[in-house]
Amino acid sequence: MKIALFGYGKMGKMIERIAKDRGHEIIAKIDIDTPSIDYDSFDVAIDFSMPNAAFDNISGCLQNNTPVISGTTGWLEDYDKAVDLCSIEKGAFIYASNFSLGVNVFFELNAYLARMMKNLKQYHVSMEEIHHTQKLDAPSGTAITLAEDIIVNTDHTAWSLNGKDRDSIPIVSVREGDVPGTHAIHHTSSVDTIAIKHTAHNREGFALGAVIAAEWIIGKTGVFSMKDVLGL
């Protein structure tokens, strides 16, 4: 499989190594200064770029019949436009706030627990996410996905950064050191706390999941998620 990388930071370099280990070829490393892109030269694109570049990267791929995987966060105000464009162009597109296989299992666990807690009104849910100091967005895209899954499965209507509204899920965002990503969800009452937590030990899990998604999407048409890739 021939892959183009949109964005060649830490994640791009790790994706390159893992893709090569799995027998794939990196054809292009594209950033904001790349003068032209030969879409015909690669089979699939993997986008881990910047929030202000992601939608243009995705659009270019879809308009040139190139399947695209995006793990860039902070651009989701344009997500619906990307979905519409994918439908118009009959393209193939996967966005995930987190491609880690373990995190996607964690998403399912969080939703299941939220359904169990829905009628236990004595418990209040809260969340904490910790990432490295170079992460630009807060809360993390993963934390937003977790919060949205709780909202879908409970009576909560919104999330807020450090919010204290009873109906709003408070998310505390911490930026320290070189932490790859930690997410913890607490359901707390006056007598006990039920907590689930995912801790990434390094970024390899994110990169591996993105490559697996790229392998999976070849030959498909539509908008997909990691649930589709993993059969969850």
Residue pairs with C-beta under 8 A, 6 or more apart in sequence:
1 19
1 23
1 24
1 25
1 43
1 44
1 214
1 215
1 218
2 24
2 25
2 27
2 41
2 42
2 43
2 44
3 15
3 19
3 24
3 25
3 26
3 27
3 42
3 43
3 44
3 45
3 46
3 214
4 26
4 27
4 28
4 29
4 30
4 37
4 41
4 42
4 44
4 45
4 46
4 66
5 12
5 15
5 16
5 26
5 28
5 29
5 30
5 45
5 46
5 48
6 30
6 31
6 45
6 46
6 47
6 48
6 49
6 53
6 57
7 30
7 31
7 47
7 48
7 49
7 50
7 53
7 72
8 16
8 29
8 30
8 31
9 48
10 203
11 48
11 71
11 203
11 206
11 207
11 210
12 29
12 46
12 48
14 203
14 204
14 206
14 207
15 46
15 48
15 207
15 210
15 211
16 26
16 29
17 207
18 204
18 207
18 208
18 211
19 25
19 26
19 211
19 214
20 26
22 211
22 215
24 211
27 41
27 42
28 34
28 37
28 38
28 41
28 42
30 37
30 57
31 49
32 50
32 53
37 60
39 60
39 61
39 64
39 65
39 66
40 64
42 66
43 66
43 67
43 218
44 66
44 67
44 68
44 69
44 214
44 217
44 218
45 57
45 61
45 66
45 67
45 68
45 69
46 68
46 69
46 70
46 71
46 210
46 211
46 214
47 54
47 57
47 58
47 61
47 68
47 69
47 70
47 71
47 72
48 70
48 71
48 72
48 210
49 57
49 72
50 72
50 136
51 72
51 73
51 74
51 75
51 136
51 137
52 75
53 72
54 70
54 72
54 74
54 75
54 78
55 75
55 78
55 81
55 82
57 68
57 70
57 72
58 68
58 70
58 82
58 85
58 93
59 82
59 85
61 67
61 68
61 91
62 68
62 82
62 85
62 86
62 89
62 91
62 93
63 85
63 89
65 89
65 91
66 91
67 91
67 92
67 93
67 214
67 217
67 218
67 220
68 91
68 92
68 93
68 94
69 94
69 99
69 210
69 213
69 214
69 217
70 93
70 94
70 95
70 96
71 95
71 96
71 97
71 98
71 99
71 206
71 210
73 97
73 137
73 140
73 141
74 136
74 137
74 141
76 141
79 95
82 93
82 95
83 93
83 223
85 91
86 92
86 93
86 222
86 223
87 223
90 221
91 221
92 217
92 220
92 221
92 222
92 224
93 222
93 223
93 224
94 213
94 217
94 223
94 224
94 225
94 226
94 228
94 229
95 225
96 104
96 209
96 213
96 225
96 226
97 140
97 141
97 142
97 144
97 145
98 104
98 141
98 142
98 145
98 181
98 206
98 209
99 205
99 206
99 207
99 208
99 209
99 210
99 212
99 213
99 226
100 181
100 200
100 205
100 206
100 208
100 209
101 205
101 208
101 209
101 212
101 230
102 198
102 200
102 205
103 142
103 181
103 183
103 198
103 200
103 205
104 209
104 226
104 227
104 230
104 232
105 232
106 146
106 183
106 196
106 198
107 145
107 146
107 149
108 227
108 232
109 196
110 146
110 149
110 150
110 185
110 196
111 149
111 150
111 152
111 153
113 185
113 187
113 194
113 196
114 125
114 149
114 150
114 152
114 153
114 154
115 153
115 154
117 123
117 125
117 154
117 187
117 194
118 153
118 154
118 155
120 187
120 189
122 189
122 190
123 187
123 188
123 189
123 194
124 166
124 187
124 188
124 189
125 150
125 154
125 156
125 169
125 185
125 186
125 187
125 188
126 169
126 170
126 171
126 172
126 185
126 186
126 188
127 139
127 143
127 146
127 147
127 159
127 169
127 170
127 171
127 172
127 183
127 184
127 185
127 186
128 171
128 172
128 173
128 174
128 182
128 183
128 184
128 186
129 139
129 140
129 142
129 143
129 171
129 172
129 173
129 174
129 181
129 182
129 183
129 184
130 173
130 174
130 175
130 176
130 179
130 181
130 182
131 140
131 173
131 174
131 175
131 179
131 180
131 181
131 182
132 175
132 176
132 177
132 178
132 179
132 180
133 175
133 176
133 177
133 178
135 175
138 161
138 173
138 175
139 147
139 159
139 161
139 171
139 173
140 173
140 181
140 183
142 181
142 183
143 171
143 173
143 183
144 159
146 183
146 185
147 159
147 169
147 171
148 159
150 156
150 159
150 169
150 185
151 157
151 158
151 159
151 169
155 167
156 167
156 168
156 169
157 167
157 168
158 165
158 167
158 168
158 169
159 168
159 169
159 170
159 171
160 168
160 169
160 170
160 171
161 170
161 171
161 173
162 170
162 171
162 172
162 173
163 169
163 170
163 171
164 170
180 200
180 201
180 202
180 203
180 206
181 198
181 199
181 200
181 206
182 197
182 198
182 199
182 200
183 197
183 198
184 195
184 196
184 197
184 198
185 195
185 196
185 197
186 193
186 194
186 195
187 193
187 194
187 195
188 194
200 206
209 226
209 229
212 229
213 226
213 229
216 228
216 229
217 224
217 229
226 232
